[in-house]
């Protein structure tokens, strides 16, 4: 069995300062031995971490579409931002990747898919993130889980770490896998271990974004 945090950011995201070396050290410290690195608008950090990490790294990207964020997983090339959800899904499929919806129904994120926009792409989804450690704890976490089970999607979870200390706050204990197909099978047997991060971590992301903008 492996411990997989399936939503982590590196310094290649505009709102994170996580260096690749620090990510590796934190994973070795916490026993996380699989990451999905999904920076905003780029796979550069994921590719670089995959090349040096002593554990499994899934190359992913959070793609900001015109209706919310879609996570492409098992990617080979960056997909541009501000395209339609349909175009993002098309480009993920062209790379033989998987379509995951991160933090759905989160009322405090403008980038989260909600209601009618999520229903519009329901036939193209592979995975729903049912636990995101950055979702504020007083929100209804059952919505994502109920949606996933209604349509029989695989269920994912992750810390959404933009700072080093967040890595591993949420992870899935699951069988090891070798490729996209065995990853989906492993998710079906996974057990989610979820703890919410402090709401204060959102201020760190804002600070990182502002500092990077003025550098």
JOPEVEN-V372975 format. One record per pair of residues at least 4 apart in sequence whose C-alpha atoms are under 6 Angstrom apart, sorted by the first residue. I is the first residue (numbers start at 1). J is the second residue. D is the distance in whole Angstrom. If there is no record, write none. Layout:
BEGIN
i->(I | I)
j->(J | J)
d->(D | D)
END
This chain:
BEGIN
i->(1 | 1 | 1 | 2 | 2 | 2 | 3 | 3 | 3 | 3 | 4 | 4 | 4 | 4 | 5 | 5 | 5 | 5 | 6 | 6 | 6 | 6 | 7 | 7 | 7 | 7 | 8 | 8 | 8 | 9 | 9 | 9 | 9 | 9 | 10 | 10 | 11 | 11 | 11 | 11 | 12 | 13 | 13 | 14 | 15 | 15 | 15 | 16 | 16 | 18 | 18 | 27 | 27 | 33 | 34 | 34 | 34 | 35 | 36 | 36 | 37 | 37 | 37 | 38 | 38 | 38 | 39 | 39 | 40 | 41 | 42 | 43 | 43 | 46 | 46 | 49 | 50 | 58 | 59 | 59 | 60 | 60 | 60 | 60 | 61 | 61 | 62 | 62 | 63 | 63 | 63 | 63 | 64 | 64 | 64 | 64 | 65 | 65 | 65 | 65 | 65 | 65 | 66 | 66 | 66 | 68 | 68 | 68 | 69 | 70 | 71 | 71 | 72 | 72 | 72 | 73 | 73 | 74 | 75 | 92 | 93 | 99 | 99 | 100 | 100 | 100 | 101 | 102 | 103 | 104 | 104 | 105 | 106 | 113 | 114 | 126 | 127 | 127 | 127 | 128 | 128 | 128 | 129 | 129 | 129 | 130 | 130 | 130 | 130 | 130 | 131 | 132 | 132 | 132 | 133 | 133 | 133 | 134 | 142 | 146 | 148 | 148 | 158 | 158 | 159 | 159 | 159 | 161 | 161 | 169 | 170 | 170 | 170 | 171 | 172 | 172 | 172 | 173 | 173 | 174 | 174 | 175 | 177 | 177 | 179)
j->(174 | 175 | 176 | 173 | 174 | 176 | 32 | 33 | 172 | 173 | 34 | 35 | 171 | 172 | 35 | 158 | 168 | 171 | 35 | 36 | 157 | 158 | 36 | 158 | 159 | 160 | 37 | 160 | 161 | 37 | 38 | 39 | 161 | 162 | 16 | 18 | 16 | 17 | 18 | 19 | 45 | 39 | 40 | 209 | 205 | 208 | 209 | 162 | 208 | 163 | 164 | 31 | 32 | 55 | 55 | 56 | 57 | 57 | 57 | 58 | 46 | 59 | 60 | 60 | 61 | 62 | 61 | 62 | 62 | 63 | 78 | 61 | 78 | 50 | 59 | 53 | 57 | 74 | 74 | 75 | 72 | 73 | 74 | 75 | 71 | 72 | 70 | 71 | 69 | 70 | 71 | 81 | 68 | 69 | 81 | 82 | 69 | 81 | 82 | 83 | 84 | 85 | 82 | 83 | 84 | 111 | 112 | 113 | 111 | 101 | 100 | 101 | 92 | 98 | 99 | 97 | 98 | 97 | 97 | 97 | 97 | 125 | 126 | 126 | 127 | 128 | 128 | 129 | 129 | 112 | 113 | 114 | 112 | 118 | 118 | 153 | 153 | 154 | 155 | 148 | 155 | 156 | 155 | 156 | 157 | 144 | 145 | 155 | 156 | 157 | 157 | 157 | 158 | 159 | 159 | 196 | 197 | 197 | 146 | 150 | 152 | 153 | 170 | 171 | 167 | 169 | 170 | 166 | 167 | 195 | 193 | 194 | 195 | 193 | 190 | 191 | 192 | 190 | 191 | 186 | 190 | 186 | 182 | 183 | 183)
d->(5 | 4 | 6 | 6 | 5 | 6 | 5 | 6 | 6 | 5 | 4 | 6 | 5 | 5 | 5 | 5 | 6 | 4 | 5 | 4 | 6 | 5 | 5 | 5 | 6 | 5 | 5 | 5 | 5 | 6 | 6 | 5 | 6 | 5 | 6 | 5 | 5 | 4 | 5 | 6 | 6 | 5 | 5 | 6 | 5 | 5 | 4 | 5 | 6 | 6 | 6 | 6 | 5 | 5 | 6 | 5 | 6 | 5 | 6 | 5 | 5 | 6 | 6 | 4 | 4 | 5 | 5 | 6 | 5 | 6 | 5 | 6 | 5 | 6 | 5 | 6 | 5 | 6 | 5 | 6 | 5 | 4 | 6 | 6 | 5 | 5 | 6 | 4 | 5 | 5 | 6 | 6 | 6 | 4 | 5 | 6 | 6 | 6 | 5 | 5 | 5 | 6 | 5 | 6 | 5 | 4 | 5 | 5 | 5 | 5 | 5 | 6 | 6 | 6 | 5 | 5 | 5 | 5 | 6 | 5 | 5 | 5 | 5 | 6 | 4 | 6 | 5 | 5 | 6 | 5 | 5 | 5 | 6 | 6 | 6 | 6 | 5 | 5 | 6 | 6 | 5 | 6 | 6 | 4 | 5 | 5 | 5 | 6 | 6 | 6 | 5 | 6 | 5 | 6 | 5 | 4 | 5 | 6 | 6 | 6 | 6 | 5 | 5 | 5 | 6 | 5 | 5 | 5 | 5 | 6 | 6 | 4 | 6 | 5 | 6 | 5 | 4 | 5 | 5 | 6 | 4 | 5 | 5 | 5 | 6)
END
